[in-house]
């Protein structure tokens, strides 16, 4: 039951993003010469993004602790830390 609710919320919030990702992935696979290299590049990017989010969560818990999301400074620091780690993983 929780999985169905999760997917409903996911498609409600990110339906346009999911459709664009699927369409452009199909276009990329259709027009690329070496499809295994593209698949490998996509897997590396997804792995880096996932590792970045896990690293962000661990860093946030160590530096800020668990956030109650009541204080605006916790939110600002958490978002700034997320952007910093996202830039590091995206450009690194």
Secondary structure, DSSP 8 states (H G I E B T S, - for coil): -HHHHHHHHHHHHHHHHHHHHHHHHHHHHHH-S-HHHHHHHHHHHHHHHHHHHHHHHHHHHHHT-S--S-SHHHHHHHHHHHHHHHHHHHH-
